[in-house]
Amino acid sequence: MTVKIRTSTLSFAKAIANYTTSLRDHYRSFSEIIDYSNTFFYQSAQLELTVNRIRTRPVIQVLQFIRVETRGDSGRNVNLDEIDAIIEDFNTRISNGFTGSIGIITSFKEQQLRMEQAINEKMNLPELKRNHNLAVWFVGDVQGEERDIVYYSFVEDKKYVNADLRTIYPVIGGTADTTRSLKMQRLNVGFSRAKDTMVFVHNMQISDYSHSRLGDALKHYHALLETTKKNDFFVEDPSVFESPAEERLYQLLINTRFVETHRENLKIVPQFNIGEYIRTKYHKQIPRYRIDFLLTLARNGREQALILEYDGVEFHTKNPDTVTKHNFSAEYLDYDIRRQIELESYGYRFLRINKFNLRPEQPGQSEVNVLDQLLTQAFSR
């Protein structure tokens, strides 16, 4: 490969590399934010991300849609009404005490320039940059950036023919309709910049964006929001976990296909006071047992319950130094065995996880894949 001034460092590195790898762990965003990129870009490349951020707020605070009525033609590739809506929204958040960082991604450079001008006219732009790291980007220039909250301005309103998103994003079935194309990568990069909140500011119905791949992304997020709202499980305070291992297990759990597939009918309760629940329901005397996780799955007209626990070798076995994958079950403390037998007598089933049975054994397999298989097996008994 000939190295010239126009040759990128990345292209040169790829050309001479004899080994490449990719990161599987994602730490920036909540799982719902990175879900589009994970589903349509990483999984299609046989690379499934494990999201290592626990969502600590309702999904309606993570994925938000603001519908704007375009009141007139603002000029080519400009929508002033979307600009006003964004300024009003983040101004309200700041007035209510928001202290995080703010980013705005527009689908057209003309909108980017007009957005910056409007913010400077109506608010104190230098102060916003200083206090909230405010930045406005064209979607093609946002690589490497991240903010706590990111607004998206799509501009186009077919009623006024003020813009054409097909010039920015791939046309379905067109020559740029591949995950490696620049236009498609704009979706991947643009929709993976937010850490806590994505705000989609749109003037048309979501279905009216279907003339480009942007429509697929918006439909994906809208469907994800509606599905998750029906049974939204999130951990308001991560300190509820008694150990880093429990927190890690929860992170793996919410990344499994099993949880994703059964999200509407599945409940996950961390640190469930099962002893108190049994005493109240059955009027029985039972110790104040607490379990790591209670999973309940409603399907086929009945509800299945599963106790999911992480067993650290040092806390749950008689001889931690000699425990292996093969003798783990025989090394459990008597207390753990008695507790499990007692809870099973009330109809609960157990899935006990430890560092041995969670370890991947197949090439390309991850801990998420292993846990997914164990969950599927446990609920199919």
C-alpha positions in Angstrom: 0.0 0.0 0.0 1.4 3.4 -1.0 1.2 5.9 1.8 0.2 9.4 0.7 -1.0 12.5 2.4 -4.6 11.5 1.6 -4.2 8.0 3.1 -5.8 7.7 6.5 -3.8 6.2 9.4 -6.7 3.7 10.0 -6.5 2.5 6.4 -2.7 2.1 6.6 -3.0 0.2 9.9 -5.6 -2.1 8.5 -3.4 -2.8 5.5 -0.4 -3.9 7.5 -2.2 -5.7 10.3 -1.7 -9.4 10.8 -4.4 -9.6 13.6 -7.5 -7.6 14.3 -10.0 -7.8 17.2 -13.0 -5.8 18.4 -14.3 -4.7 21.7 -17.4 -6.6 22.9 -18.1 -4.4 26.0 -20.0 -1.1 25.7 -19.8 1.3 28.7 -21.1 4.6 27.3 -24.8 4.2 27.0 -27.8 2.4 28.5 -28.8 -0.7 26.5 -31.8 0.9 24.8 -29.7 3.6 23.4 -27.1 1.3 21.8 -29.8 -1.2 20.8 -30.1 -0.1 17.2 -26.4 -0.2 16.5 -26.1 -3.6 18.3 -28.9 -5.1 16.3 -28.2 -3.8 12.8 -24.5 -3.3 12.8 -22.6 -5.4 15.4 -24.8 -8.5 15.5 -24.8 -8.6 11.7 -21.0 -8.7 11.9 -21.1 -11.6 14.4 -20.1 -9.2 17.2 -22.6 -8.9 20.0 -22.0 -6.1 22.5 -22.4 -6.6 26.2 -23.7 -3.3 27.7 -22.0 -2.6 31.0 -24.2 0.2 32.2 -27.2 -0.5 34.4 -30.2 1.7 33.5 -31.1 3.7 36.6 -34.2 5.5 35.2 -37.5 4.6 33.4 -37.2 4.1 29.7 -39.5 7.0 29.1 -36.6 9.2 30.4 -34.1 7.5 28.1 -36.0 7.4 24.7 -38.1 10.5 24.0 -40.0 11.7 21.0 -41.0 15.4 20.5 -43.5 16.0 17.7 -43.2 19.5 16.2 -45.6 21.2 13.8 -43.8 22.9 11.0 -45.6 26.3 10.6 -43.9 27.4 7.4 -41.0 27.0 5.0 -37.8 28.0 6.8 -35.5 27.7 3.8 -33.6 24.8 2.2 -32.5 22.2 4.7 -33.6 24.3 7.6 -36.5 23.8 10.1 -36.8 26.7 12.6 -39.7 25.0 14.5 -37.5 22.0 15.4 -34.8 24.4 16.5 -37.3 26.3 18.7 -38.5 23.0 20.2 -35.0 21.8 21.1 -34.0 25.1 22.7 -37.2 25.2 24.7 -36.7 21.6 25.9 -33.1 21.9 27.1 -33.8 25.3 28.6 -36.6 23.7 30.6 -34.3 20.9 31.7 -31.6 23.4 32.8 -34.2 25.5 34.7 -35.2 22.3 36.5 -31.6 21.6 37.6 -30.1 19.6 34.8 -26.3 19.8 35.0 -25.2 17.3 32.4 -23.7 17.7 28.9 -25.8 18.4 25.8 -25.3 17.5 22.2 -27.5 18.3 19.1 -27.2 16.3 15.9 -28.8 17.6 12.8 -29.2 15.9 9.5 -28.1 18.9 7.4 -25.3 21.3 7.7 -27.6 24.3 7.1 -29.6 23.3 10.1 -26.5 23.0 12.2 -25.4 26.6 11.4 -28.9 27.9 11.9 -29.2 26.0 15.2 -26.0 27.6 16.5 -27.1 31.0 15.5 -30.5 30.6 17.2 -29.0 29.4 20.4 -26.5 32.3 20.4 -29.4 34.7 19.8 -31.8 33.3 22.5 -29.4 32.1 25.1 -25.8 32.4 26.3 -23.9 30.1 24.0 -20.5 30.5 25.6 -22.0 29.8 29.0 -23.8 26.7 27.7 -20.6 25.4 26.2 -18.8 26.0 29.5 -21.4 24.6 31.8 -23.0 21.8 29.6 -20.3 21.2 27.0 -23.0 22.1 24.4 -22.1 21.2 20.8 -24.1 21.1 17.6 -23.0 18.7 14.9 -23.9 17.6 11.4 -24.5 13.9 11.6 -21.5 13.2 9.4 -19.1 15.0 11.8 -20.0 13.5 15.2 -17.5 10.5 15.4 -15.8 10.3 18.7 -18.2 12.5 20.6 -20.6 11.7 23.4 -22.9 13.7 25.6 -25.4 12.9 28.5 -28.3 14.0 26.4 -28.4 14.1 22.6 -31.1 15.8 20.5 -31.8 14.8 16.9 -33.2 17.3 14.4 -34.3 15.6 11.1 -35.6 18.8 9.4 -37.5 17.4 6.5 -41.2 18.1 6.2 -42.7 16.6 3.0 -45.5 19.2 3.2 -43.0 22.0 2.4 -40.4 19.9 0.5 -37.8 21.7 2.5 -35.2 18.9 2.6 -34.6 15.4 1.4 -33.2 12.9 3.9 -32.4 10.5 1.1 -29.3 12.6 0.3 -28.0 12.0 3.8 -29.1 8.4 4.6 -29.4 5.3 2.4 -32.4 4.7 0.2 -33.8 1.3 0.9 -32.4 -1.1 -1.7 -30.1 1.5 -3.1 -26.4 1.3 -3.8 -25.5 2.7 -0.4 -27.8 0.4 1.4 -25.0 -1.7 3.1 -23.7 -1.5 6.7 -20.3 -0.5 5.4 -21.4 2.5 3.4 -20.7 6.1 4.6 -24.4 6.9 4.6 -25.3 3.9 6.7 -22.5 4.5 9.1 -24.0 7.9 9.8 -26.8 6.1 11.5 -24.5 3.8 13.5 -22.3 6.7 14.7 -25.1 9.2 15.1 -27.3 6.9 17.2 -24.5 5.8 19.6 -23.4 9.2 20.9 -25.9 9.6 23.8 -25.1 8.3 27.3 -28.4 8.8 29.2 -31.1 10.2 26.9 -32.0 10.4 23.2 -34.6 13.0 22.2 -35.9 12.6 18.6 -37.4 15.9 17.4 -39.6 15.2 14.4 -42.4 17.0 12.5 -43.8 14.0 10.5 -45.3 10.8 11.6 -42.6 8.1 12.2 -44.0 6.1 9.2 -43.4 9.1 6.9 -39.6 8.7 7.3 -39.6 5.3 5.6 -38.2 6.6 2.3 -34.7 6.2 3.8 -33.0 3.9 6.4 -33.5 6.7 9.0 -37.1 5.5 9.1 -36.0 2.0 10.1 -34.0 3.5 13.0 -36.8 5.7 14.2 -39.3 2.8 14.0 -36.9 0.6 15.9 -36.5 3.1 18.8 -40.2 3.8 18.9 -41.2 0.1 19.0 -38.5 -0.5 21.7 -39.9 2.4 23.8 -43.5 1.1 23.5 -42.5 -2.5 24.3 -40.3 -1.7 27.2 -42.8 0.7 28.8 -45.2 -2.2 29.2 -42.9 -4.0 31.6 -40.0 -1.7 32.4 -37.4 -3.1 34.8 -34.6 -1.0 35.9 -32.4 -0.6 39.0 -33.0 2.8 40.5 -30.0 2.5 42.8 -27.2 0.1 41.9 -26.1 0.0 45.5 -28.9 -2.5 46.0 -26.5 -5.2 44.9 -24.5 -6.7 47.7 -21.4 -7.5 45.6 -19.8 -6.5 42.3 -20.5 -10.1 41.1 -24.3 -9.6 41.6 -24.1 -6.3 39.7 -22.2 -8.0 36.9 -24.7 -10.9 36.7 -27.5 -8.3 36.3 -25.6 -6.6 33.5 -25.2 -10.0 31.7 -28.8 -10.9 32.4 -30.3 -7.8 30.7 -28.1 -8.5 27.6 -29.4 -12.0 27.0 -31.7 -12.9 24.1 -34.0 -14.6 26.6 -34.7 -11.3 28.4 -35.0 -9.4 25.1 -37.4 -12.0 23.7 -39.6 -12.2 26.8 -39.4 -8.6 27.9 -43.1 -8.0 27.8 -43.9 -10.9 30.0 -40.8 -11.1 32.3 -40.2 -9.4 35.6 -36.8 -9.1 37.3 -36.7 -8.2 41.0 -33.2 -7.9 42.5 -32.5 -8.5 46.2 -36.0 -9.9 46.7 -37.1 -10.5 50.3 -38.6 -13.9 49.6 -38.8 -14.9 53.3 -41.1 -12.0 54.1 -43.2 -12.7 51.0 -43.7 -16.3 51.9 -44.6 -15.5 55.5 -47.3 -13.1 54.3 -48.7 -15.3 51.5 -48.6 -18.7 53.2 -48.7 -17.6 56.9 -45.7 -19.8 57.6 -42.7 -19.2 59.8 -39.6 -19.0 57.7 -36.3 -17.2 58.1 -35.9 -13.7 56.5 -34.3 -15.1 53.4 -33.3 -12.7 50.6 -32.4 -13.9 47.1 -30.2 -12.2 44.5 -32.9 -12.2 41.8 -36.4 -13.4 41.4 -37.5 -13.8 37.8 -41.1 -14.4 36.9 -42.3 -15.3 33.4 -45.9 -15.3 32.3 -46.7 -17.4 29.3 -49.2 -20.0 28.2 -51.7 -18.9 30.8 -49.4 -19.5 33.8 -46.5 -17.9 35.6 -43.2 -19.5 36.2 -40.8 -18.3 39.0 -37.1 -18.8 39.0 -34.6 -17.8 41.7 -31.3 -16.7 40.2 -28.3 -16.5 42.4 -24.6 -15.9 42.0 -22.5 -18.1 44.3 -19.0 -16.8 45.0 -16.6 -19.6 45.9 -15.3 -17.8 49.0 -18.8 -17.3 50.5 -20.7 -20.4 49.5 -18.4 -23.4 49.7 -16.7 -25.4 52.5 -13.2 -25.5 50.9 -12.8 -22.6 48.5 -9.2 -23.5 47.7 -10.1 -27.0 46.3 -13.4 -26.2 44.6 -13.6 -27.0 40.9 -16.3 -27.0 38.3 -16.8 -30.7 38.9 -17.2 -30.7 42.7 -18.8 -27.3 43.2 -22.3 -28.7 44.0 -20.8 -31.1 46.6 -18.9 -28.3 48.4 -21.9 -26.0 49.1 -22.3 -24.9 52.7 -25.0 -26.7 54.7 -26.9 -23.4 55.1 -27.2 -22.9 51.3 -28.5 -26.5 50.8 -31.1 -26.2 53.6 -32.2 -22.8 52.3 -32.6 -24.0 48.7 -34.6 -27.1 49.8 -36.9 -25.0 51.9 -37.6 -22.5 49.2 -38.1 -25.3 46.6 -40.8 -26.7 48.9 -42.8 -23.6 48.0 -42.5 -24.3 44.3 -39.5 -22.1 43.5 -36.8 -23.4 41.2 -33.1 -22.4 41.4 -30.5 -21.4 38.8 -27.2 -21.0 40.6 -24.5 -19.3 38.8 -20.8 -19.4 39.6 -17.5 -18.6 37.9 -17.2 -22.1 36.5 -20.6 -22.7 34.9 -20.6 -19.2 33.5 -17.3 -19.6 31.7 -17.5 -19.9 27.9 -16.2 -23.1 26.5 -17.0 -22.7 22.8 -15.0 -20.5 20.3 -16.7 -17.1 19.9 -19.0 -17.8 22.9 -19.5 -15.1 25.6 -20.7 -15.1 29.1 -24.0 -13.6 27.8 -24.4 -16.6 25.5 -23.8 -19.1 28.3 -26.3 -17.3 30.6 -28.8 -17.2 27.9 -28.6 -21.0 27.4 -28.9 -21.6 31.1 -32.0 -19.4 31.4 -33.6 -21.1 28.4 -33.0 -24.5 29.9 -34.2 -23.4 33.4 -37.5 -22.1 32.1 -38.1 -25.1 29.8 -38.1 -27.7 32.6 
